[in-house]
Amino acid sequence: MRGKAELTASAPTRQDRAGEGCRLSWVRDAPPMAFRAAPGAVYLVGTAASPVGDDQISLQVTVERGARLTLRSVASTIAWASTGSSFSIEVRVEEGGTLDWRLQPLVASGGCDFSQRAHVSLAPGARLRWAEEIVLGRYGEGPGRLDLRLDVDVDGRPLLRHGLEVGPAAPGWDGPAMLGASRAVGLVLTAGDGEHASGAAAGTGWAAMPLDGPGALVQAVAQDLPGLRQALAWAADGRAQPS
């Protein structure tokens, strides 16, 4: 399968409903993805089982000046058995725009061979909150090959270059220097106008660090998804796990 979905969020007009942060001025659904607007957010909806086989899927999102886009998904994405499937994400947030990106978890099944590349470009005065949650394998199985990359630029300058590779092609990924026995991993990045990061901090399974951009990155690992979400909350608060 080959598919490219596109979304452009523009600033709301006076005729839009009160409280809406944007209006969708351009929407192009393409299997296996479709967009559905709801109060408070736009949802990414799966319309076919993907990624599977050699699927090559791409998503382009533009947040225009003055728009505030909250992007969510209705269900987890499962990377099924594949022979080199990929997902490419290209995001641009213009001056005065805001993007809050938090999709449901990506689950790397045992037979997957999947890569994801996300590039986010922020203009001066733009703001970003980007959250990722990854579950390594379904119940009782280990993950296949998973190769993730997130690049974020602010005003044309690199803010973050982040990668994660797990599975048979990544020796040592489950060793003590990397994920160990953890099977859930995630991050939350905040960046852009008005972001004031505190100092670095770390606890059991989580770490928080300021970025020169400005921005802040929190990362966490855990045995499962509920534990990951709790660790990310601790990281965001900069406080130690309670005894």
Secondary structure, 3 states (H helix, E strand, C coil): CEEEEEEEEECCCCCCCCCCCCEEEEEECECCEEEEEECCEEEEEECCCCCCECCEEEEEEEECCCCEEEEEECCCEEECCECCEEEEEEEEECCCCEEEEECCCEEECCCCEEEEEEEEEECCCCEEEEEEEEEECCCCCCCCEEEEEEEEEECCEEEEEEEEEECCCCCCCCCCCCCCCCCEEEEEEEEECCCCCCCCEEECCEEEEEECCCEEEEEEEECCHHHHHHHHHHHHHCCCCCC
